[in-house]
Amino acid sequence: MRGFSRLSTNLDWRYFERYRERQYSWQNRGVENFQPYIGQLTFGGVAGFATGFAIKKVGRVVAIVVGILFIIVQLLASAGYISVDWVRIQKDVEPMLGQENIKNVWQGLLALLTHNLPFGASFTVGLALGLKFG
């Protein structure tokens, strides 16, 4: 106990108090510096998530409608009411589903959605999360 009592008498508690005050002051300055941007980042992320969520839901509905239309066309073709040239349809649709075309459509959509937004980066992150979890 002899060493402990010597240590406790030699400690200057005022030093620790000043350190704590400096630490607290630094943390407050950091928040105050970023306070105008926190709202923009939050709004951008939430707006991006909502947009991604909506795009995914609309995409699912479009996929269901296309699937139902395909079933109807196949039923009508098998019953002899219509004749479908699937080879021609495939030739017409394949260029639209190429990797470059899909990349251009995605970049155009992203440019459209982030046009004139000061929080485009947080919007893009929110959009990706909305598409993933939507």
C-alpha positions in Angstrom: 0.0 0.0 0.0 2.9 2.3 0.5 3.5 2.7 -3.3 -0.2 3.3 -3.9 -0.5 6.1 -1.4 2.6 7.8 -2.8 1.1 7.5 -6.3 -2.2 9.0 -5.3 -0.6 11.9 -3.5 1.6 12.7 -6.5 -1.3 12.7 -9.1 -2.5 16.1 -10.1 -6.2 15.7 -10.7 -6.4 19.1 -12.2 -4.4 17.8 -15.1 -7.0 15.1 -15.8 -9.8 17.6 -15.5 -8.2 19.9 -18.1 -7.6 16.9 -20.4 -11.2 15.9 -20.1 -12.4 19.5 -20.8 -10.1 19.7 -23.9 -11.3 16.4 -25.1 -14.9 17.4 -24.7 -14.3 20.8 -26.4 -12.6 19.1 -29.4 -15.5 16.7 -29.8 -18.0 19.5 -29.8 -16.0 21.5 -32.4 -16.0 18.5 -34.6 -19.8 18.1 -34.5 -20.3 21.8 -35.0 -18.1 21.8 -38.1 -20.0 19.0 -39.7 -23.5 19.9 -38.5 -24.6 21.6 -41.8 -23.6 18.5 -43.7 -25.2 15.9 -41.4 -28.7 16.8 -42.5 -27.8 16.7 -46.1 -26.1 13.3 -45.7 -29.0 11.9 -43.8 -31.6 13.2 -46.2 -29.5 12.0 -49.2 -29.2 8.5 -47.8 -32.9 8.2 -46.9 -34.0 9.6 -50.2 -31.6 7.2 -52.0 -32.8 4.3 -50.0 -36.5 5.1 -50.7 -35.7 5.5 -54.4 -33.8 2.2 -54.6 -36.6 0.5 -52.6 -39.3 1.8 -55.0 -37.2 0.9 -58.1 -36.8 -2.7 -56.9 -40.6 -3.0 -56.1 -41.5 -1.5 -59.5 -39.0 -3.8 -61.2 -40.6 -6.8 -59.5 -44.1 -5.8 -60.8 -42.7 -5.3 -64.3 -41.1 -8.7 -64.2 -44.4 -10.3 -63.1 -46.3 -8.5 -65.9 -43.8 -9.5 -68.5 -43.9 -13.1 -67.2 -47.7 -13.2 -67.4 -47.7 -11.7 -70.9 -45.3 -14.4 -72.0 -47.6 -17.1 -70.6 -50.6 -15.6 -72.3 -48.7 -15.4 -75.7 -47.5 -19.0 -75.3 -51.1 -20.1 -74.5 -52.5 -18.3 -77.5 -49.7 -19.7 -79.8 -50.2 -23.2 -78.6 -53.9 -23.0 -79.1 -53.3 -21.8 -82.7 -54.7 -18.3 -82.4 -51.4 -16.5 -83.1 -48.0 -17.4 -84.6 -44.9 -16.0 -82.9 -41.5 -15.6 -84.6 -39.3 -16.0 -81.6 -36.1 -15.9 -83.6 -36.9 -12.4 -84.9 -37.9 -11.3 -81.4 -34.6 -12.6 -80.0 -32.7 -10.7 -82.8 -34.5 -7.5 -81.9 -34.1 -7.8 -78.1 -30.5 -9.0 -77.8 -28.9 -5.7 -78.7 -30.9 -4.0 -75.9 -29.7 -6.5 -73.3 -26.0 -6.1 -74.1 -23.6 -5.2 -71.3 -22.7 -1.8 -72.8 -26.3 -0.9 -73.2 -27.2 -1.9 -69.7 -24.2 0.0 -68.4 -25.3 3.1 -70.3 -28.8 2.9 -69.0 -27.6 2.6 -65.4 -25.3 5.5 -65.8 -28.0 7.6 -67.4 -30.5 6.7 -64.6 -27.9 7.6 -61.9 -27.1 10.9 -63.6 -30.8 11.7 -63.8 -31.5 10.8 -60.2 -28.5 12.7 -58.8 -28.8 15.8 -61.1 -28.3 19.0 -59.1 -28.1 17.2 -55.7 -25.5 18.5 -53.2 -25.7 15.1 -51.5 -25.2 12.8 -54.5 -22.7 10.5 -52.8 -25.0 9.7 -49.9 -27.9 9.4 -52.3 -26.0 6.8 -54.3 -25.1 4.8 -51.3 -28.7 4.9 -50.1 -29.8 3.9 -53.6 -27.5 0.8 -53.6 -28.8 -0.2 -50.1 -32.4 0.3 -51.2 -31.9 -1.9 -54.2 -30.2 -4.5 -52.1 -32.6 -4.6 -49.1 -35.8 -3.5 -50.8 
